[in-house]
Amino acid sequence: MITADLMAILPELFLVCSAIALLMLGVFRGNDSTQLVSSLSVLALVVTFALILLPARPEGVAFGGLLTIDGFGDFMKLLVLIGTGVSIIISQRFIQREDMARFEFPVLMLFATVGMMAMISANDLIALYMGLELQSLSLYVVAAFRRDNLRSSEAGLKYFVLGALSSGMLLYGSSMIYGFAGTTNFDGIARVFEIGGAGVSIGLIVGLVFLCAGLAFKVSAVPFHMWTPDVYEGAPTPVTAFFATAPKIAAMALFIRVLIEPFGGLFDQWQQIVIAVSIGSMVLGAFAAINQKNIKRLMAYSSIGHIGYALIGLASGTEAGISGIAIYLTIYIFMNLGTFACILCMRQKDRMVEGIDDLKGLSKTNPMMALALAIFMFSMAGIPPLAGFFGKLYIFLAAIDAQLYTLAVIGVLTSVVGAFYYLRIIKLMYFDEPSESFDTPIGREMTAVLVITGVFTLLFFVIPGPVVESAGAAAATLFPG
């Protein structure tokens, strides 16, 4: 039995052992080993990716029901590994130039990734909390990694204080659920609803509300979004790229698993919460970004809006809805990593610039970078035939199938409003005169990231099959009936 359990968590086991080994390597070799540790960290993530795809891995529950291994979890873990790997790759030149070359940087990202993978596989409230805290504690440190920078320290402190508050709410909700259900296991909680029928305790519903509040913070959904713009702006740009991708996907996967599996019997109750949070996130994401001058703050509000769209799929509570979220998150991660790679290339006289106005005339000074950023902006705005359009299409179709017509209409309207600030960036790049050109060259690794993410976003419509079929298979595992 122990061998089967260890085989089930082989990817997580390998990654955590790799992180510990790289930490020891960094301690003995010092900060001169940062480049080596980073390269080995990416290699460890690639091996972990391959281990998840191993056909020999057993599916089902492990460690007495604490963890569950299934197609949905594997799909989301692959996205998280892509997000972490690319974030480490695009951070290399930045941390060298900004005097942040510390071997702990990639190691902390690995530990955060182990926490995310544990969250995604959680089948128990205790396992959920352990994974969440392992991720959060690593992210608090990474956000404040530039200790000599006031904005980075402020970002780390804000994230820590508000993160502690959300963890408290999540723990309070978990304790309420345990008190009224008599178990922390997801399967046990689901059985309580099957037995209880219509007479579900009000205490369980209150506990669920607090649990949803804690998880909404982790995905930065309204009204628990307040940390996002300040942390995105203050944290080092590669860290912001990491925050915008891997942790978001892990938290969204956890949100889906918690609501669909143990609390599927309370669908009518939690659907109201998800609809309200989704509408709030879409509206705020569309309108609050309009007057932003800093591109990282704009991306923060953009990510809040994107989470609102993803939550439409969860509100539908159907297999098509969850499949739509999986497709949306796959497209989202490529669009975001590409956009942040462009932001990392925004350097003038060897210093970072983050103003949207700094992009003026980019098509004349750096046409290839302008083209890449234009592809990502059009895609985020949902302009066909780019990938972002299909992400939203699958989500809206699921909402219409579930008869959530109002939610779908609000989603379309907020997409139109949001398109304004994405298209404004394209207008600045192509129709304004350049003020000052960016430093060149941008580096081979950054060029590779821009090419791969740009081609995926641009040509997704040519071969959507693999992503759509994989997402459908992943969603099907949550609806075995």
Buried (B, 14 or more C-beta within 10 A) or exposed (E): EEEEBEBBBBBBBBBBEBBEBBBEBBEEEEEEBBBBBBBBBBEBBEEBBEBBEEEEBEEEBBBEBBBBBBBBBBBBBBBBBBBBBBBBBBBBBBBEEBEBBBBBBBBBBBBBBBBBBBBBBBBBBEBBBBBBBBBBBBBBBBBBBBEEBEBBBBBBBBBBEBBEBBBEBBBBBBBBBBEBBEBBBBBBBBBBBEEBEEEBBEEBBBBBBBBBBBBBBBBBBBEBBEBBBBBBBBBBBBBBBBBBBBBBBBBBBBBBBBBBBBBBBBBEBBBEBBBBBBBBBBBBBBBBBEEBEBBBBBBBBBBBBBBBBBBBBBBBBBBBBBBBBBBBBBBBBBBBBBBBBBBBBBBEEEEBBBEBEBBBBBBBBBEEBBBBBBBBBBBBBBBEEBBBBBBBBBBBBBBBBBEBEEBBEBBEEBBEBBBEBBBBBBEBBBEBEBEEEBEEEBBEBBBBBBBBBBBBBBEBEEEBEEBBEBBBBBBBBBBEE
